[in-house]
Amino acid sequence: MIKKIKRLLGTANNKIVVFNTLGAFVVKGASLMVSLITTPAYIRYFDNNEVLGIWYTMLSVLLWFLNFDLGIGNGIRNRLVRDFSAKDTQSARVTVSSGMFMSALVSLALLLLGAVLIFLVDLQSLYNIEATIVSYRALLFSTICVFVAIVLRFFLTTVSAVFYALQQSSVNNFLHLCSTILQLVFVLVMDFGSPERNLVALSLSYIAAANLPTVIGGFIIFAKKLKDSRPSIRYIEKERARSVMNVGMVFFACQIFYMLLINSNEVLITSLYDPAYTTEYSFYHKLTTLVSTVVTLTMAPLWSVVTKAQAEGDFRWLWKLYSKLKWFGWGAVLLQFAFVPFMQIVMDVWLSENTIQVNYVTALIFAFFSGTFLYSGVLSAVTCGLARMRVQMICYGGGTVLKFVLAFVLQKMGLPWYSVVLTTGLVLLPYCVAQQIALNRYIRSKMQ
């Protein structure tokens, strides 16, 4: 039996894909279950959909700053894959040290920039909430806490990049699961008497919940497996830092555009319509993106193995993987739409007395958006692994401009809040087509 399994797995790259994908399904499946449980817990914790909508919007806005890492995390990741493939611990130590140094510098710059912006922005207008519901002082404190937590997460992206480069993406998924569980335990156990106080307390606890698991994971990996590659000031090299930055800047541009495309829905809905609609958006989003979230996150381990196959010149194996991924992606897209008729049943079970009446036009729009999001994630896993980002940069850049224009126009025309979701799906569609054509041409040319 063991011999049959080994023959089925075949090459070392196949084994990496299979084990990491299975690990991602298990861990992210558990994470999604915890996330679904967390939503009703949040509703009970806040007991006010407007304040809950502020929390979702706050996370969405401030998570944008994670994209301002100048692509350092991705640059470290791609370089470390080559270091580990060559078993060059000395080079890996230089990469980790130089990359972490750059992360520290950019984190400090972001902290200073963000502090200035937070005090300059009219938070009451940004969150579209009256001071009688949540005071300016509470909004300011909560925003600062969440921002500090996210800057710390930004600095710790170096640790995440190390796990990805080691082909251990399931570890990052597990650390994220631990963070989600810590937040769930907090909202289940704590109650400070009012929605405003609960918002302040949750934002303060988020600093530890979002970062503690990754800190512990970093100490463990550098104390054991990578003790010869642990970061040190003596191993910081200017040229290596520049190399990481050069690769990272391409990723950075794509990250910024992707952030504006995907993570702006809550902000647009809150500012153009009402914070309460952001809560309704989160209900639809969590259910309709169950499949796409799992599929997209299982693509994470493929990025590094694609880089490894490219470094080894194994493009025939890469073509086989890419072909299977496309079929898998289309099957998952069909599954998105097949779920729509059952959404009301799942919504009732999930939210119980807090359930909402499903609008099936809205549900279909979310299924369309989730389908394009899913398939673009499948293509991006291969694209980022190959570091061929030109098509992605053009499509994301043009799509970002088009999305914001369409969102404002459709709102002025009187269309409901879910038109924001529709525009996101529409602008992702051209990328799905163009990127597939570009990947087909490139990989085929390398096999000749």
C-alpha positions as CSV (number, residue, x, y, z in Angstrom):
1,M,0.0,0.0,0.0
2,I,2.8,2.4,0.9
3,K,4.5,1.8,-2.4
4,K,1.3,2.5,-4.3
5,I,0.9,5.8,-2.5
6,K,4.5,6.7,-3.3
7,R,4.0,5.9,-7.0
8,L,0.7,8.0,-6.9
9,L,2.5,11.0,-5.4
10,G,5.4,10.7,-7.9
11,T,7.9,13.6,-7.8
12,A,8.9,15.6,-4.8
13,N,7.0,18.6,-6.2
14,N,3.8,16.5,-6.3
15,K,4.3,15.5,-2.7
16,I,4.7,19.1,-1.7
17,V,1.5,20.1,-3.5
18,V,-0.5,17.2,-2.1
19,F,0.6,17.5,1.5
20,N,0.3,21.3,1.7
21,T,-3.1,21.3,-0.1
22,L,-4.5,18.7,2.3
23,G,-3.1,20.6,5.2
24,A,-4.6,23.8,3.9
25,F,-8.0,22.2,3.5
26,V,-8.0,20.8,7.0
27,V,-6.7,23.9,8.8
28,K,-8.6,26.5,6.7
29,G,-11.8,24.3,6.9
30,A,-11.5,24.6,10.7
31,S,-10.7,28.3,10.4
32,L,-13.8,28.9,8.3
33,M,-16.0,27.1,10.8
34,V,-14.6,29.2,13.6
35,S,-15.2,32.3,11.4
36,L,-18.8,31.3,10.9
37,I,-19.3,30.8,14.6
38,T,-17.6,34.2,15.2
39,T,-20.2,36.2,13.2
40,P,-23.2,35.3,15.5
41,A,-20.9,35.9,18.5
42,Y,-20.1,39.3,17.2
43,I,-23.8,40.1,16.7
44,R,-24.5,39.2,20.4
45,Y,-21.3,41.0,21.6
46,F,-22.1,44.3,20.0
47,D,-25.9,44.1,19.9
48,N,-25.9,46.9,17.4
49,N,-25.4,46.3,13.6
50,E,-24.1,49.8,13.0
51,V,-21.2,49.4,15.5
52,L,-20.6,45.9,14.1
53,G,-20.4,47.5,10.6
54,I,-17.8,50.0,12.0
55,W,-15.7,47.1,13.3
56,Y,-15.7,45.4,9.9
57,T,-15.0,48.6,8.1
58,M,-12.2,49.5,10.5
59,L,-10.5,46.1,9.9
60,S,-11.0,46.5,6.1
61,V,-9.5,50.0,6.0
62,L,-6.5,49.3,8.2
63,L,-5.7,46.0,6.6
64,W,-4.9,48.1,3.6
65,F,-1.7,49.0,5.3
66,L,-0.6,45.4,5.1
67,N,-0.3,45.9,1.4
68,F,2.2,48.8,1.9
69,D,5.1,46.4,2.6
70,L,6.7,47.4,-0.8
71,G,6.4,43.7,-1.6
72,I,9.1,42.8,0.9
73,G,7.4,39.7,2.1
74,N,7.0,38.3,-1.4
75,G,10.5,39.3,-2.4
76,I,11.9,37.4,0.7
77,R,9.7,34.4,-0.1
78,N,10.8,34.0,-3.7
79,R,14.5,34.5,-2.9
80,L,14.3,32.1,0.1
81,V,12.8,29.3,-2.1
82,R,16.0,29.4,-4.2
83,D,18.2,29.5,-1.1
84,F,16.5,26.6,0.5
85,S,16.5,24.6,-2.8
86,A,20.3,25.1,-3.0
87,K,20.6,24.3,0.7
88,D,22.5,27.5,1.2
89,T,21.9,28.3,4.9
90,Q,24.4,31.2,4.8
91,S,22.5,32.9,1.9
92,A,19.2,32.2,3.6
93,R,20.5,33.9,6.7
94,V,21.5,37.0,4.7
95,T,18.0,37.0,3.0
96,V,16.1,36.7,6.3
97,S,18.3,39.3,8.1
98,S,18.2,41.8,5.2
99,G,14.5,41.3,4.6
100,M,13.6,41.7,8.3
101,F,15.7,44.9,8.5
102,M,13.8,46.4,5.5
103,S,10.5,45.3,7.1
104,A,11.4,47.1,10.3
105,L,12.2,50.3,8.4
106,V,9.0,50.3,6.4
107,S,7.0,49.4,9.5
108,L,8.4,52.4,11.4
109,A,7.6,54.6,8.4
110,L,4.1,53.3,8.2
111,L,3.6,53.8,11.9
112,L,4.5,57.4,11.7
113,L,2.5,58.0,8.5
114,G,-0.5,56.3,9.9
115,A,-0.4,58.2,13.2
116,V,-0.5,61.5,11.3
117,L,-3.3,60.4,9.0
118,I,-5.5,59.0,11.8
119,F,-5.5,62.3,13.6
120,L,-6.1,64.3,10.4
121,V,-9.1,62.2,9.1
122,D,-12.6,63.0,10.3
123,L,-13.4,59.5,11.7
124,Q,-17.1,60.2,12.3
125,S,-17.4,60.9,8.5
126,L,-15.1,58.0,7.5
127,Y,-17.2,55.5,9.4
128,N,-20.4,57.3,8.7
129,I,-21.6,57.1,12.4
130,E,-23.0,59.7,14.7
131,A,-21.2,60.6,17.9
132,T,-24.3,59.7,19.9
133,I,-23.7,56.0,18.9
134,V,-19.9,55.9,19.1
135,S,-17.9,58.9,20.3
136,Y,-15.0,60.4,18.5
137,R,-12.7,59.4,21.4
138,A,-13.8,55.8,21.2
139,L,-13.3,55.7,17.4
140,L,-9.9,57.3,17.7
141,F,-8.7,54.8,20.4
142,S,-10.1,51.8,18.6
143,T,-8.6,52.9,15.3
144,I,-5.1,53.4,16.8
145,C,-5.2,50.0,18.5
146,V,-6.2,48.1,15.3
147,F,-3.6,50.1,13.4
148,V,-0.8,49.2,15.8
149,A,-1.9,45.5,15.6
150,I,-1.7,45.6,11.8
151,V,1.7,47.3,11.7
152,L,3.0,44.5,14.0
153,R,1.5,42.0,11.6
154,F,3.2,43.8,8.8
155,F,6.6,43.4,10.4
156,L,5.9,39.7,11.1
157,T,5.3,39.0,7.4
158,T,9.0,38.0,7.3
159,V,8.1,35.0,9.5
160,S,5.2,34.1,7.2
161,A,7.4,34.3,4.2
162,V,9.9,31.8,5.8
163,F,7.1,29.3,6.4
164,Y,5.9,29.7,2.8
165,A,9.5,29.3,1.4
166,L,9.9,26.1,3.5
167,Q,6.8,24.7,1.7
168,Q,4.9,24.8,5.1
169,S,2.0,27.1,4.2
170,S,-0.3,25.0,6.5
171,V,1.7,26.4,9.4
172,N,0.7,30.0,8.4
173,N,-2.9,28.8,8.1
174,F,-2.7,27.2,11.6
175,L,-1.3,30.5,13.1
176,H,-4.2,32.4,11.5
177,L,-6.6,29.9,12.9
178,C,-5.2,30.4,16.4
179,S,-5.7,34.2,16.0
180,T,-9.3,33.7,15.0
181,I,-9.9,31.4,18.0
182,L,-8.5,34.0,20.4
183,Q,-10.8,36.6,19.0
184,L,-13.8,34.3,19.2
185,V,-13.0,33.4,22.9
186,F,-12.8,37.1,23.7
187,V,-16.2,38.0,22.3
188,L,-17.8,35.0,23.9
189,V,-16.5,35.6,27.3
190,M,-16.3,39.4,27.6
191,D,-19.1,42.0,27.8
192,F,-18.4,45.6,28.9
193,G,-22.0,46.8,29.0
194,S,-22.4,48.9,25.8
195,P,-21.6,48.7,22.1
196,E,-19.0,51.5,22.4
197,R,-17.1,50.0,25.3
198,N,-17.2,46.6,23.6
199,L,-15.7,48.1,20.5
200,V,-12.8,49.7,22.5
201,A,-12.1,46.5,24.4
202,L,-12.1,44.3,21.2
203,S,-9.8,46.6,19.4
204,L,-7.3,46.6,22.3
205,S,-7.4,42.8,22.5
206,Y,-6.8,42.5,18.7
207,I,-3.2,43.6,19.2
208,A,-2.4,40.4,21.0
209,A,-4.8,38.1,19.2
210,A,-3.6,39.1,15.7
211,N,0.2,38.7,16.4
212,L,0.9,36.4,19.4
213,P,0.6,33.1,17.4
214,T,3.0,34.4,14.7
215,V,5.5,35.6,17.3
216,I,5.5,32.2,18.9
217,G,5.8,30.4,15.6
218,G,8.8,32.6,14.6
219,F,10.7,31.8,17.9
220,I,10.1,28.1,17.4
221,I,11.2,27.9,13.7
222,F,14.4,30.0,14.3
223,A,15.3,28.1,17.5
224,K,15.0,24.7,15.9
225,K,14.9,24.1,12.1
226,L,16.5,27.4,11.0
227,K,18.8,28.0,13.9
228,D,21.7,28.4,11.4
229,S,19.6,31.0,9.4
230,R,18.2,33.1,12.2
231,P,18.2,36.8,11.6
232,S,21.2,38.8,12.8
233,I,22.4,42.4,12.4
234,R,25.8,41.2,11.3
235,Y,24.2,39.5,8.2
236,I,22.3,42.5,6.8
237,E,23.6,43.2,3.3
238,K,22.8,46.2,1.3
239,E,22.8,44.3,-2.0
240,R,20.6,41.6,-0.8
241,A,18.1,44.1,0.7
242,R,18.1,45.9,-2.7
243,S,17.5,42.6,-4.5
244,V,14.6,41.7,-2.3
245,M,13.2,45.2,-2.8
246,N,13.6,45.0,-6.6
247,V,11.6,41.8,-6.8
248,G,9.2,43.1,-4.2
249,M,8.3,46.4,-5.9
250,V,6.6,44.6,-8.8
251,F,4.5,42.6,-6.3
252,F,3.9,45.8,-4.3
253,A,2.3,47.6,-7.3
254,C,0.0,44.6,-7.9
255,Q,-0.8,44.4,-4.1
256,I,-1.9,48.0,-4.0
257,F,-4.2,47.6,-7.0
258,Y,-5.5,44.3,-5.6
259,M,-6.2,45.9,-2.3
260,L,-8.2,48.7,-3.9
261,L,-10.1,46.1,-6.0
262,I,-11.0,43.5,-3.3
263,N,-10.8,45.3,0.1
264,S,-12.7,48.4,-0.8
265,N,-16.2,47.0,-0.9
266,E,-16.9,47.6,2.8
267,V,-15.6,51.2,2.6
268,L,-17.6,52.0,-0.5
269,I,-20.8,50.5,0.9
270,T,-20.3,52.4,4.2
271,S,-19.5,55.8,2.6
272,L,-22.0,55.6,-0.3
273,Y,-24.9,53.9,1.4
274,D,-24.9,53.1,5.2
275,P,-22.8,51.1,7.7
276,A,-25.7,48.8,8.4
277,Y,-25.4,47.5,4.8
278,T,-21.8,46.6,5.5
279,T,-23.1,44.1,8.1
280,E,-25.5,42.7,5.6
281,Y,-22.7,42.5,3.0
282,S,-20.6,40.5,5.5
283,F,-23.4,37.9,5.9
284,Y,-23.6,37.3,2.1
285,H,-19.8,37.6,1.7
286,K,-19.0,34.9,4.3
287,L,-21.4,32.4,2.8
288,T,-20.8,32.9,-0.9
289,T,-17.0,33.0,-0.5
290,L,-16.8,29.8,1.5
291,V,-15.7,27.9,-1.6
292,S,-13.6,30.7,-3.0
293,T,-11.8,31.3,0.3
294,V,-10.9,27.7,0.7
295,V,-9.7,27.3,-2.9
296,T,-7.8,30.6,-2.9
297,L,-6.0,29.8,0.3
298,T,-5.1,26.3,-0.8
299,M,-3.4,28.0,-3.7
300,A,-0.9,29.6,-1.2
301,P,1.4,26.5,-1.1
302,L,1.5,26.3,-4.9
303,W,3.2,29.7,-5.2
304,S,6.5,28.5,-3.7
305,V,6.5,25.1,-5.5
306,V,5.9,26.9,-8.8
307,T,9.0,29.1,-8.1
308,K,10.9,25.9,-7.2
309,A,9.8,24.2,-10.5
310,Q,10.9,27.3,-12.4
311,A,14.3,27.3,-10.7
312,E,14.7,23.6,-11.6
313,G,13.5,24.1,-15.2
314,D,10.7,21.6,-14.8
315,F,8.2,23.2,-17.0
316,R,6.5,20.0,-18.2
317,W,5.5,19.2,-14.6
318,L,4.4,22.8,-14.2
319,W,2.2,22.6,-17.3
320,K,0.5,19.5,-15.9
321,L,-0.1,21.3,-12.6
322,Y,-1.4,24.4,-14.3
323,S,-3.8,22.4,-16.5
324,K,-5.3,20.6,-13.5
325,L,-5.6,23.9,-11.6
326,K,-7.7,25.4,-14.4
327,W,-10.2,22.5,-14.4
328,F,-10.3,22.6,-10.7
329,G,-11.0,26.3,-10.8
330,W,-13.9,26.0,-13.2
331,G,-15.4,23.2,-11.1
332,A,-15.2,25.4,-8.0
333,V,-16.9,28.3,-9.9
334,L,-19.8,26.1,-10.8
335,L,-20.1,25.0,-7.2
336,Q,-20.4,28.7,-6.2
337,F,-23.5,29.1,-8.3
338,A,-24.9,25.7,-7.2
339,F,-24.8,26.9,-3.6
340,V,-27.2,29.9,-4.2
341,P,-30.5,28.0,-4.0
342,F,-29.6,26.6,-0.5
343,M,-28.4,30.0,0.9
344,Q,-31.6,30.8,2.8
345,I,-31.5,27.4,4.6
346,V,-27.8,27.9,5.6
347,M,-28.4,31.5,6.6
348,D,-31.3,30.5,8.9
349,V,-29.2,27.8,10.6
350,W,-26.1,30.0,10.8
351,L,-27.7,33.2,12.2
352,S,-30.8,31.7,13.8
353,E,-32.9,34.5,15.3
354,N,-30.7,37.1,13.7
355,T,-31.2,35.7,10.2
356,I,-32.0,37.9,7.2
357,Q,-34.2,37.3,4.1
358,V,-32.0,36.3,1.2
359,N,-32.4,38.3,-1.9
360,Y,-31.5,35.9,-4.7
361,V,-30.5,38.6,-7.1
362,T,-28.0,39.7,-4.5
363,A,-26.9,36.1,-4.0
364,L,-26.3,35.6,-7.7
365,I,-24.2,38.8,-7.8
366,F,-22.1,37.5,-4.9
367,A,-21.7,34.1,-6.6
368,F,-20.5,35.9,-9.8
369,F,-18.0,38.0,-7.8
370,S,-16.8,35.0,-5.8
371,G,-16.3,33.0,-9.0
372,T,-14.1,35.7,-10.6
373,F,-12.2,36.1,-7.3
374,L,-11.7,32.4,-7.1
375,Y,-10.5,31.9,-10.7
376,S,-8.2,35.0,-10.5
377,G,-6.7,33.5,-7.3
378,V,-5.9,30.2,-9.1
379,L,-4.2,32.1,-12.0
380,S,-2.3,34.4,-9.6
381,A,-0.8,31.5,-7.7
382,V,1.0,30.4,-10.8
383,T,1.7,34.0,-12.0
384,C,3.3,35.1,-8.7
385,G,5.3,31.9,-8.5
386,L,6.8,32.7,-11.9
387,A,7.2,36.4,-11.0
388,R,5.6,37.4,-14.3
389,M,3.3,40.2,-13.2
390,R,2.9,42.5,-16.2
391,V,-0.6,41.4,-17.2
392,Q,-1.7,41.4,-13.6
393,M,-0.4,44.9,-13.0
394,I,-2.2,46.3,-16.1
395,C,-5.5,44.6,-15.5
396,Y,-5.6,45.4,-11.8
397,G,-4.6,49.0,-12.4
398,G,-7.2,49.6,-15.0
399,G,-9.8,47.6,-13.1
400,T,-9.2,49.7,-10.0
401,V,-10.0,53.0,-11.8
402,L,-13.0,51.4,-13.5
403,K,-14.4,50.0,-10.3
404,F,-14.5,53.3,-8.4
405,V,-16.0,55.1,-11.4
406,L,-18.7,52.5,-11.8
407,A,-19.5,52.3,-8.1
408,F,-20.1,56.1,-7.9
409,V,-22.1,56.2,-11.2
410,L,-24.3,53.3,-10.2
411,Q,-25.0,54.8,-6.8
412,K,-26.0,58.1,-8.4
413,M,-28.3,56.1,-10.7
414,G,-30.1,54.8,-7.6
415,L,-28.9,51.2,-7.7
416,P,-28.7,49.3,-4.4
417,W,-25.5,48.7,-2.3
418,Y,-24.8,45.3,-3.9
419,S,-23.9,47.1,-7.2
420,V,-20.5,47.7,-5.5
421,V,-20.1,43.9,-5.5
422,L,-21.2,43.6,-9.1
423,T,-18.6,46.1,-10.3
424,T,-15.8,44.1,-8.5
425,G,-16.7,40.9,-10.3
426,L,-17.0,42.7,-13.7
427,V,-13.5,44.3,-13.4
428,L,-11.9,41.0,-12.4
429,L,-13.3,39.2,-15.4
430,P,-10.9,40.7,-18.1
431,Y,-7.9,39.7,-15.9
432,C,-9.1,36.1,-15.7
433,V,-9.2,35.9,-19.5
434,A,-5.9,37.9,-20.3
435,Q,-3.9,36.1,-17.6
436,Q,-4.8,32.7,-18.7
437,I,-3.8,33.5,-22.3
438,A,-0.5,34.9,-21.1
439,L,0.3,31.9,-18.9
440,N,-0.6,29.4,-21.7
441,R,1.9,31.1,-24.1
442,Y,4.7,31.4,-21.6
443,I,4.7,27.9,-20.2
444,R,4.3,26.3,-23.7
445,S,7.2,28.3,-25.0
446,K,9.4,27.0,-22.2
447,M,8.6,23.4,-23.0
448,Q,9.8,23.7,-26.6
